Amino acid sequence: MKITEIGAYEAKTHLSSILAKVERGRTFYITRRGRRLAELRPATADGGRPAFGCDQGRVVVAATFDDPIPGMDEYSR
């Protein structure tokens, strides 16, 4: 799907109708003088935050994680 670019003035003037389109799944780049400033897209249902434990089984902490780092003795005095 092509993302539509709209100027900041147009976005301000037609915000309600643009939000209705976003609600239906459309995405817009908001520009000022032809330069992209923002992306307006549908929010994720969970607010975009990862769920607790979502990486369970994918992240592994080595058994030596808490071992002293060789050569760091002089820094820990």
PyMOL commands that place a pseudoatom at each C-alpha (Angstrom):
pseudoatom trace, name=CA, resn=MET, resi=1, chain=A, elem=C, hetatm=0, pos=[0.000, 0.000, 0.000]
pseudoatom trace, name=CA, resn=LYS, resi=2, chain=A, elem=C, hetatm=0, pos=[1.334, 3.411, -0.988]
pseudoatom trace, name=CA, resn=ILE, resi=3, chain=A, elem=C, hetatm=0, pos=[1.714, 5.879, 1.865]
pseudoatom trace, name=CA, resn=THR, resi=4, chain=A, elem=C, hetatm=0, pos=[0.115, 9.243, 1.106]
pseudoatom trace, name=CA, resn=GLU, resi=5, chain=A, elem=C, hetatm=0, pos=[1.979, 12.482, 1.800]
pseudoatom trace, name=CA, resn=ILE, resi=6, chain=A, elem=C, hetatm=0, pos=[-0.057, 15.429, 3.069]
pseudoatom trace, name=CA, resn=GLY, resi=7, chain=A, elem=C, hetatm=0, pos=[1.035, 18.918, 4.035]
pseudoatom trace, name=CA, resn=ALA, resi=8, chain=A, elem=C, hetatm=0, pos=[0.887, 20.065, 7.643]
pseudoatom trace, name=CA, resn=TYR, resi=9, chain=A, elem=C, hetatm=0, pos=[-1.750, 22.695, 6.817]
pseudoatom trace, name=CA, resn=GLU, resi=10, chain=A, elem=C, hetatm=0, pos=[-3.957, 20.109, 5.088]
pseudoatom trace, name=CA, resn=ALA, resi=11, chain=A, elem=C, hetatm=0, pos=[-3.497, 17.710, 8.017]
pseudoatom trace, name=CA, resn=LYS, resi=12, chain=A, elem=C, hetatm=0, pos=[-4.572, 20.433, 10.446]
pseudoatom trace, name=CA, resn=THR, resi=13, chain=A, elem=C, hetatm=0, pos=[-7.522, 21.500, 8.322]
pseudoatom trace, name=CA, resn=HIS, resi=14, chain=A, elem=C, hetatm=0, pos=[-8.859, 18.000, 7.619]
pseudoatom trace, name=CA, resn=LEU, resi=15, chain=A, elem=C, hetatm=0, pos=[-7.728, 16.172, 10.758]
pseudoatom trace, name=CA, resn=SER, resi=16, chain=A, elem=C, hetatm=0, pos=[-11.077, 14.489, 11.483]
pseudoatom trace, name=CA, resn=SER, resi=17, chain=A, elem=C, hetatm=0, pos=[-11.396, 12.947, 8.026]
pseudoatom trace, name=CA, resn=ILE, resi=18, chain=A, elem=C, hetatm=0, pos=[-7.719, 11.933, 7.990]
pseudoatom trace, name=CA, resn=LEU, resi=19, chain=A, elem=C, hetatm=0, pos=[-8.115, 10.230, 11.373]
pseudoatom trace, name=CA, resn=ALA, resi=20, chain=A, elem=C, hetatm=0, pos=[-11.132, 8.345, 10.048]
pseudoatom trace, name=CA, resn=LYS, resi=21, chain=A, elem=C, hetatm=0, pos=[-8.955, 7.026, 7.194]
pseudoatom trace, name=CA, resn=VAL, resi=22, chain=A, elem=C, hetatm=0, pos=[-6.185, 6.105, 9.648]
pseudoatom trace, name=CA, resn=GLU, resi=23, chain=A, elem=C, hetatm=0, pos=[-8.751, 4.234, 11.709]
pseudoatom trace, name=CA, resn=ARG, resi=24, chain=A, elem=C, hetatm=0, pos=[-9.513, 2.157, 8.605]
pseudoatom trace, name=CA, resn=GLY, resi=25, chain=A, elem=C, hetatm=0, pos=[-5.816, 1.299, 8.189]
pseudoatom trace, name=CA, resn=ARG, resi=26, chain=A, elem=C, hetatm=0, pos=[-4.350, 4.084, 6.029]
pseudoatom trace, name=CA, resn=THR, resi=27, chain=A, elem=C, hetatm=0, pos=[-0.945, 5.626, 6.744]
pseudoatom trace, name=CA, resn=PHE, resi=28, chain=A, elem=C, hetatm=0, pos=[0.119, 9.202, 5.987]
pseudoatom trace, name=CA, resn=TYR, resi=29, chain=A, elem=C, hetatm=0, pos=[3.377, 11.132, 5.967]
pseudoatom trace, name=CA, resn=ILE, resi=30, chain=A, elem=C, hetatm=0, pos=[2.884, 14.688, 7.173]
pseudoatom trace, name=CA, resn=THR, resi=31, chain=A, elem=C, hetatm=0, pos=[5.190, 17.129, 5.400]
pseudoatom trace, name=CA, resn=ARG, resi=32, chain=A, elem=C, hetatm=0, pos=[6.229, 20.749, 5.666]
pseudoatom trace, name=CA, resn=ARG, resi=33, chain=A, elem=C, hetatm=0, pos=[7.650, 22.383, 2.555]
pseudoatom trace, name=CA, resn=GLY, resi=34, chain=A, elem=C, hetatm=0, pos=[8.006, 18.939, 0.961]
pseudoatom trace, name=CA, resn=ARG, resi=35, chain=A, elem=C, hetatm=0, pos=[10.054, 17.487, 3.846]
pseudoatom trace, name=CA, resn=ARG, resi=36, chain=A, elem=C, hetatm=0, pos=[8.610, 14.587, 5.848]
pseudoatom trace, name=CA, resn=LEU, resi=37, chain=A, elem=C, hetatm=0, pos=[8.101, 15.436, 9.498]
pseudoatom trace, name=CA, resn=ALA, resi=38, chain=A, elem=C, hetatm=0, pos=[5.871, 12.710, 10.877]
pseudoatom trace, name=CA, resn=GLU, resi=39, chain=A, elem=C, hetatm=0, pos=[4.114, 9.469, 10.117]
pseudoatom trace, name=CA, resn=LEU, resi=40, chain=A, elem=C, hetatm=0, pos=[0.469, 9.075, 11.049]
pseudoatom trace, name=CA, resn=ARG, resi=41, chain=A, elem=C, hetatm=0, pos=[-0.578, 5.426, 11.209]
pseudoatom trace, name=CA, resn=PRO, resi=42, chain=A, elem=C, hetatm=0, pos=[-2.957, 3.192, 13.167]
pseudoatom trace, name=CA, resn=ALA, resi=43, chain=A, elem=C, hetatm=0, pos=[-1.859, 2.539, 16.735]
pseudoatom trace, name=CA, resn=THR, resi=44, chain=A, elem=C, hetatm=0, pos=[-1.240, -1.020, 17.804]
pseudoatom trace, name=CA, resn=ALA, resi=45, chain=A, elem=C, hetatm=0, pos=[-3.859, -2.561, 20.077]
pseudoatom trace, name=CA, resn=ASP, resi=46, chain=A, elem=C, hetatm=0, pos=[-1.435, -2.999, 22.982]
pseudoatom trace, name=CA, resn=GLY, resi=47, chain=A, elem=C, hetatm=0, pos=[0.120, 0.456, 22.697]
pseudoatom trace, name=CA, resn=GLY, resi=48, chain=A, elem=C, hetatm=0, pos=[3.240, -0.876, 20.995]
pseudoatom trace, name=CA, resn=ARG, resi=49, chain=A, elem=C, hetatm=0, pos=[4.786, -2.226, 24.166]
pseudoatom trace, name=CA, resn=PRO, resi=50, chain=A, elem=C, hetatm=0, pos=[6.053, -5.802, 24.172]
pseudoatom trace, name=CA, resn=ALA, resi=51, chain=A, elem=C, hetatm=0, pos=[4.255, -8.220, 26.466]
pseudoatom trace, name=CA, resn=PHE, resi=52, chain=A, elem=C, hetatm=0, pos=[6.120, -9.481, 29.516]
pseudoatom trace, name=CA, resn=GLY, resi=53, chain=A, elem=C, hetatm=0, pos=[7.883, -12.733, 28.673]
pseudoatom trace, name=CA, resn=CYS, resi=54, chain=A, elem=C, hetatm=0, pos=[7.494, -12.366, 24.902]
pseudoatom trace, name=CA, resn=ASP, resi=55, chain=A, elem=C, hetatm=0, pos=[11.150, -13.350, 24.346]
pseudoatom trace, name=CA, resn=GLN, resi=56, chain=A, elem=C, hetatm=0, pos=[11.039, -16.375, 26.614]
pseudoatom trace, name=CA, resn=GLY, resi=57, chain=A, elem=C, hetatm=0, pos=[13.243, -19.078, 25.133]
pseudoatom trace, name=CA, resn=ARG, resi=58, chain=A, elem=C, hetatm=0, pos=[14.958, -16.663, 22.707]
pseudoatom trace, name=CA, resn=VAL, resi=59, chain=A, elem=C, hetatm=0, pos=[17.238, -14.874, 25.169]
pseudoatom trace, name=CA, resn=VAL, resi=60, chain=A, elem=C, hetatm=0, pos=[19.924, -16.927, 26.882]
pseudoatom trace, name=CA, resn=VAL, resi=61, chain=A, elem=C, hetatm=0, pos=[22.158, -15.646, 29.679]
pseudoatom trace, name=CA, resn=ALA, resi=62, chain=A, elem=C, hetatm=0, pos=[25.491, -17.474, 29.810]
pseudoatom trace, name=CA, resn=ALA, resi=63, chain=A, elem=C, hetatm=0, pos=[26.420, -19.292, 33.030]
pseudoatom trace, name=CA, resn=THR, resi=64, chain=A, elem=C, hetatm=0, pos=[29.557, -17.105, 33.203]
pseudoatom trace, name=CA, resn=PHE, resi=65, chain=A, elem=C, hetatm=0, pos=[27.595, -13.833, 33.049]
pseudoatom trace, name=CA, resn=ASP, resi=66, chain=A, elem=C, hetatm=0, pos=[28.475, -12.802, 36.633]
pseudoatom trace, name=CA, resn=ASP, resi=67, chain=A, elem=C, hetatm=0, pos=[32.113, -13.943, 36.498]
pseudoatom trace, name=CA, resn=PRO, resi=68, chain=A, elem=C, hetatm=0, pos=[34.798, -11.270, 36.975]
pseudoatom trace, name=CA, resn=ILE, resi=69, chain=A, elem=C, hetatm=0, pos=[36.141, -9.739, 33.770]
pseudoatom trace, name=CA, resn=PRO, resi=70, chain=A, elem=C, hetatm=0, pos=[39.829, -10.587, 33.238]
pseudoatom trace, name=CA, resn=GLY, resi=71, chain=A, elem=C, hetatm=0, pos=[42.103, -7.547, 33.512]
pseudoatom trace, name=CA, resn=MET, resi=72, chain=A, elem=C, hetatm=0, pos=[39.591, -5.381, 35.372]
pseudoatom trace, name=CA, resn=ASP, resi=73, chain=A, elem=C, hetatm=0, pos=[41.210, -5.742, 38.828]
pseudoatom trace, name=CA, resn=GLU, resi=74, chain=A, elem=C, hetatm=0, pos=[42.922, -2.348, 38.661]
pseudoatom trace, name=CA, resn=TYR, resi=75, chain=A, elem=C, hetatm=0, pos=[39.580, -0.615, 37.977]
pseudoatom trace, name=CA, resn=SER, resi=76, chain=A, elem=C, hetatm=0, pos=[37.737, -2.118, 40.924]
pseudoatom trace, name=CA, resn=ARG, resi=77, chain=A, elem=C, hetatm=0, pos=[39.993, -0.765, 43.676]
for i in range(1, 77): cmd.bond("trace and resi %d" % i, "trace and resi %d" % (i + 1))
show_as sticks, trace
zoom trace
